[in-house]
Amino acid sequence: MSDIQNPVTLAEVFHVNASALPKLTGYRLNITAHDHSAVGGKLSYRLRRRFGGHWIWTSGIIVTDSPRGAGEIGSVVESAWKEQPEPFKYLLGVEQMNTWTPNSQVKADFVARGLFSDIEREIEDLLRLKKQDLRTAWIERVHESRGWVIQGQPAVSISVSSRLVHKQDLKEFWLSTVDKDLTGLWVAEKRSTLKGEIVGLAGRVVDHRKRLLALSERPEMIELIKNAEESDPVVTVLSGRSLYDYVASALRVVVRVQDFGRFKVDRQRALRGLRIEPESRFDMINTIGGLARKHGWIGDHYDSSRSLSDFLYNLDYAELHKLRLGSGAICSYDPKTVLGNLRRFGLYRRNVRFPAGSSVGIGVLNALVGEKLDSFEAGLLKELKMLDFQAEFIAESEPGSTTRADLEMALNRLMKKDIDIIVAFLPDESDDDEDQQAYDNLKSIAVGRGIPSQVVNQSTLENRYALANIALGVLGKTGNVPFVLAEPLEYTDYVVGIDIARMRKERLPGSINATAIARIYFGNGEFLRYVIHDAPLEGETIPERVLQGLFPIEDFKGKKAVVHRDGYFRGDEKKALSEWASKIGAQFHLVEVIKTGCPRLYGKGRGRVIQPLKGVALKLSESEAFLVSSLPPFVDATPIPLRLRCSDSFPISQAIDSVLALTTLHYGSLRPPKLPVTIHYSDKIGYLALKGIKPRELTGAVPYWL
């Protein structure tokens, strides 16, 4: 860790002035088996509408600055029982906590989710000035405030992001389109911050108006329901873990990247407009912060020039974790020079199937009708030769289309030849379903047959710089190891990534978890094996028996392992892992790597706000931090950090180090990823697994997902 000559780092996180907060009162819910947060959130909303003031659900209780007596609270509960039997039938009562005092998290949440509602309209007016017109859609700037605890003190983050919203609301779009299937679209409430995915059609307004009016207490929503046409659709929206029914006229359509074609949005203009360069973003955040400072709720933002101890600087990770290549050569990690060093020194380890002088046999599956591949193929052979690998194209097969049947017949023809890998040339993905299925169809067949495959999209043929990435992908998928860490991580024998592939239940919150996956790496970053648990799992927790299978005793007995969890550990997963480690004499250091919801960090240089440096972290505690693990490819964009949370026995500095070290080892691309290789592509692997795209062997030593 370097702690001298640190650059100035800013955070979009502000100190809370706890002394300026009103007196707070807490209420405990008496509730039977149900999701407490769903009931608590809905009840706090009803109490706020009935009594005014601020009421929020936080830390498992309802908190307010406008307390009411038991009789008044009870009348709200009774109304809820009648008007919304689900989920309030599980609520038995509400009790005031007379000896309770708010902790730092409660104070932070009360400012972020309670007091900030008072300036909501001012913030929206401010951000409305930043809106951009894209002909069929608007680029809007939206904000989010969130409570945190930093070094034991309450803090609030203020974040600004972009979203693309169609100019027609959901009803108008539904009336204008031939395709009446709205499932899968993302929508946002017109009159609140709620957003989510449409998961079904509940019916028509004529059949739901009475019910929706009984459920709603907001005047603006009641007005929309009353004015809706009887034939208008009522859609079911999944937001977080909760389901809500809306009349279509209450919703706006959020346009995602994959929806550009459907909504006739200019891709390049949209992507440019959605980015906010660091200084503009931080200026908006500071302006919003100024509105809150007028009320005395918050103070200054976190700034390393004022509080250096709150920040960690890991800027020397590239020197600490040099790479070991062929012939024992050791080089500093630098994405710009790693390819040249590989050409000079060779790969760290060749697959025994490809000794020097042997050749990698490539089969070509060409689904690009009329496209000449000679130049691209020659370039790929040249790239492989510069990496000291001979290769030859053994055979080529052209499917009649990208349907599963045609791809399978083409692949069958290739597999009759002596090939080591398939390079498949497929059309670019679009919003057309058939094109989207081409990649899945190809991978499903190839992975299931145990044959590695490298997909090249049509647009990539024009990108000569992609050849080096494709060459490394070919070598990695055929079991070669381009490079590892020069020295193993001193605090562990293994680094393991675990994840669950989740399948959402139809029209219900929650999920059926289809597959648990572990990827095991040695302490020097060399891949050992993957392990897949192939039986469906109910719920969101990995059962103890499955965890034991992911960490076999023959490998982990008496060993130390850093465990990267993609997201949060659920239920009793931490306990089960700790107990299993104790039984086999191992030591597991558990690290949650959370990809979303983190406030941004910024750098400052020559009087301007700029991108932060990779390796900078804001330290929340001895076991939690926000880490800038990678930078976006555009200088006018600001990275979203990772949030790391580790077990108390494992220093946050080592958790950070383990993540940064393993971001250097993704040899499927020369551009370093945001995530360590232990959990990089977890979403993609899970997506494929849910579609049945898994290798026949549920344990293996070749990373098939590259």
Helices and strands as residue ranges (DSSP letters): E 8-16, G 18-20, E 25-31, H 36-51, E 55-58, E 61-64, H 70-83, H 85-88, E 91-96, H 104-109, I 110-114, G 115-119, H 120-128, E 132-133, E 137-150, E 153-169, H 170-176, E 186-189, E 195-204, H 205-215, H 219-227, E 233-239, E 242-247, G 248-250, E 251-254, G 257-259, H 267-274, H 278-294, E 298-303, G 308-310, E 311-313, H 317-320, E 323-324, G 326-328, E 330-331, H 338-345, E 359-366, H 374-386, E 390-397, H 404-415, E 421-426, H 433-449, E 453-457, G 458-462, H 466-477, E 484-485, E 494-504, E 511-522, E 527-533, E 537-538, H 544-550, H 553-556, E 560-566, H 573-583, E 587-594, E 601-605, E 608-610, E 616-621, E 624-627, E 642-646, H 652-663, H 682-690, E 699-700
